[in-house]
Amino acid sequence: MIRIELDEPTLARTRIAISPLSEVVCGLYLLDRNPEGVPWPYQRWAAHARRVLRTDPATAPLDLYSRLGSRSPDFFCPIPPSAAPTIDEELAALRATPVEVIADQLAKHYPDEVPGFLAPFRDAPVRALDRLAGALRAYWDAAVAPHWPAMRAALDEEVLLRARALAADGPDALLSGLHERVRWERPVLTLVKPLDQAFSAVDQRLLLVPLIFSRGALMCSTDHPDIVKVTYQARGAAVLADGPPDAEPAPADRLSLLLGRGRAAVLRALTTPASTAGLAIALGLAPSTVSEHLAALHAAGVVHRRRAGRRVLYGLEPAGVALVTLLTEDRDAA
């Protein structure tokens, strides 16, 4: 577990950002930590990504990410320079990492001796960073860029939903419903992972970064003097799928018996508001199918729709909350 105690100023400065570079790094962790095969929906993507790493010499420097371990200097995946940077902007920020920052972080993480594979970052940091950035760009172009438009659409919706929750209900509500592996018990934010660590964030800023590839790792960046970056799994990873999961379907519960499996799945998913496209991505259903289910649920008065900019978001009415809560509780108690 990583336990982060957040003071009030840090909590009040909670923000959300997208990070293409963090997606790349977490995707590399996903491959490295699942050598026998990645989970659904990453299989098709992983097969291609492994082929890129195996056959493209330009990606060779990326081997260092598998050697860094669970705690490493943050300059290898720095804080995004804006709320929605491009990969080129993040790689430019990586290349521009001040030499003194590299020296300080290496000394902090390796007080006895810098590992040999990281010596170039100590001895010739400008050249080492440029080589690493070039490898990251080559890997991005071959393994991530083809999927990025769909990934970005899913992430944009995630950011919209979380930003609305933050504005409407404050950081407590946002953090409480972030993800099952991210737990909020004021004033401690806990990341559920094997690493055991605890620290306090005082008069800083909490930056939340949703990732499609966060099944690879929950990342927590703590070296920055002003910002604590925490990544979490965004909804929408199904954009990478080649089809539905192979697992046997779960036995029908009472909500599914009442509404049908598809409509019940849509109703449950709306515990977090979403658009038609977002639901289709999250559930692996055709947008036309989701639209049909939403129309029926809206006509029945169990969901509402609200416009948010150019999107229409659906959420649960009190009757929908009651259906999901009561029938889910009945299933769990059975």
Summary of the structure (lengths in Angstrom):
residues: 334
radius of gyration: 21.3
end to end distance: 31.5
largest distance: 67.0
contacts: 1022
relative contact order: 0.15
helix: 54%
strand: 15%
